[in-house]
Amino acid sequence: MTRSDLVNLLAARFGQLTHRDAEFAVKTMLDTMTEALGRGHRIEIRGFGSFAVNRRPPRMGRNPRSGEPVVIPEKLVPHFKPGKALREAVDRTAASAMPTPAAAVVAPPASASGDKA
């Protein structure tokens, strides 16, 4: 699902929202979440999951072309941990969408006489 898909779904589901209002709501929510994570805050949405900022310490890497050691600086990266309700909903949906395993196909027994045809 893309951002525009989400905007279209919101506008369709809530008739009182215009497409522009739905777009503004999605943009505001995502901008607010981005700003909060940028300040190092944790975001928790009950039943959905939590967003946090993880620190990746500095480390030594290698330039793949020359093989020279390169210092890779510290990074702060966003991390999402799904909540229990989301994990269960995805698992339930995925399990119901999976095709049932086909019956095992059994090869016919080899000829007892050893004929090779």
C-alpha positions as CSV (number, residue, x, y, z in Angstrom):
1,M,0.0,0.0,0.0
2,T,1.4,3.4,-1.0
3,R,0.8,6.8,0.6
4,S,-1.7,7.7,-2.2
5,D,-3.5,4.4,-1.7
6,L,-3.9,5.2,2.0
7,V,-5.2,8.7,1.2
8,N,-7.8,7.3,-1.3
9,L,-8.9,4.7,1.2
10,L,-9.4,7.3,3.9
11,A,-11.4,9.6,1.6
12,A,-13.6,6.7,0.4
13,R,-14.2,5.3,3.9
14,F,-15.0,8.6,5.5
15,G,-17.4,10.5,3.2
16,Q,-17.2,13.7,5.2
17,L,-13.5,13.9,4.3
18,T,-12.5,15.4,0.9
19,H,-9.5,13.9,-0.9
20,R,-7.5,17.0,0.1
21,D,-8.5,16.6,3.8
22,A,-7.5,13.0,3.8
23,E,-4.2,13.9,2.1
24,F,-3.6,16.6,4.7
25,A,-4.3,14.2,7.6
26,V,-1.9,11.5,6.3
27,K,0.8,14.1,5.6
28,T,0.4,15.7,9.1
29,M,0.5,12.3,10.8
30,L,3.6,11.2,9.0
31,D,5.4,14.5,9.4
32,T,4.6,14.5,13.1
33,M,6.0,11.0,13.5
34,T,9.1,11.8,11.5
35,E,9.7,14.9,13.7
36,A,9.2,12.9,16.9
37,L,11.7,10.2,15.8
38,G,14.1,12.9,14.7
39,R,14.0,14.3,18.3
40,G,14.7,10.8,19.6
41,H,11.2,10.1,21.0
42,R,9.5,6.7,20.9
43,I,6.1,6.4,19.3
44,E,3.7,3.7,20.5
45,I,0.4,2.9,18.9
46,R,-1.4,0.3,21.0
47,G,-2.4,-2.8,19.0
48,F,-0.3,-1.7,16.0
49,G,3.3,-1.3,17.2
50,S,6.1,1.0,18.3
51,F,8.6,3.1,16.5
52,A,12.0,3.9,18.1
53,V,15.4,5.1,17.2
54,N,18.2,2.7,17.3
55,R,21.9,3.7,17.5
56,R,24.4,1.9,15.3
57,P,27.8,2.4,16.8
58,P,30.8,3.5,14.6
59,R,32.7,0.7,13.1
60,M,35.5,-0.1,10.7
61,G,34.5,-1.2,7.2
62,R,36.4,-1.8,4.0
63,N,36.4,-0.1,0.6
64,P,35.3,-3.0,-1.7
65,R,37.3,-1.6,-4.6
66,S,40.7,-1.0,-2.9
67,G,40.3,-3.0,0.3
68,E,41.4,0.0,2.4
69,P,39.9,0.2,5.9
70,V,37.2,2.9,6.1
71,V,35.6,4.4,9.3
72,I,31.9,4.2,9.2
73,P,30.4,6.8,11.5
74,E,27.6,6.3,14.1
75,K,24.1,6.3,12.7
76,L,20.7,6.7,14.2
77,V,18.1,4.5,12.4
78,P,14.4,4.2,12.8
79,H,13.1,0.8,14.0
80,F,9.6,-0.6,14.0
81,K,8.4,-3.4,16.3
82,P,4.9,-4.7,15.5
83,G,2.5,-5.1,18.3
84,K,0.9,-8.4,19.3
85,A,-2.5,-7.6,17.7
86,L,-0.8,-6.7,14.4
87,R,1.4,-9.8,14.4
88,E,-1.7,-12.0,15.1
89,A,-3.8,-10.3,12.4
90,V,-1.1,-10.6,9.8
91,D,-0.5,-14.3,10.7
92,R,-4.3,-15.0,10.6
93,T,-4.7,-13.3,7.2
94,A,-1.6,-14.9,5.7
95,A,-2.6,-18.4,7.0
96,S,-6.1,-18.0,5.4
97,A,-4.6,-16.9,2.1
98,M,-2.2,-19.8,1.9
99,P,-3.3,-22.6,-0.4
100,T,-3.8,-25.9,1.2
101,P,-0.9,-28.3,0.6
102,A,-1.6,-30.6,-2.3
103,A,-1.7,-34.3,-1.7
104,A,1.7,-35.9,-2.1
105,V,2.2,-37.2,-5.6
106,V,3.4,-40.8,-5.4
107,A,5.5,-42.1,-8.3
108,P,4.3,-45.3,-9.8
109,P,6.3,-48.3,-8.5
110,A,9.2,-49.5,-10.6
111,S,8.5,-52.5,-12.7
112,A,9.2,-55.8,-10.9
113,S,10.8,-57.4,-14.0
114,G,13.4,-54.7,-14.2
115,D,12.5,-53.8,-17.8
116,K,13.8,-50.5,-18.9
117,A,11.5,-49.1,-21.5
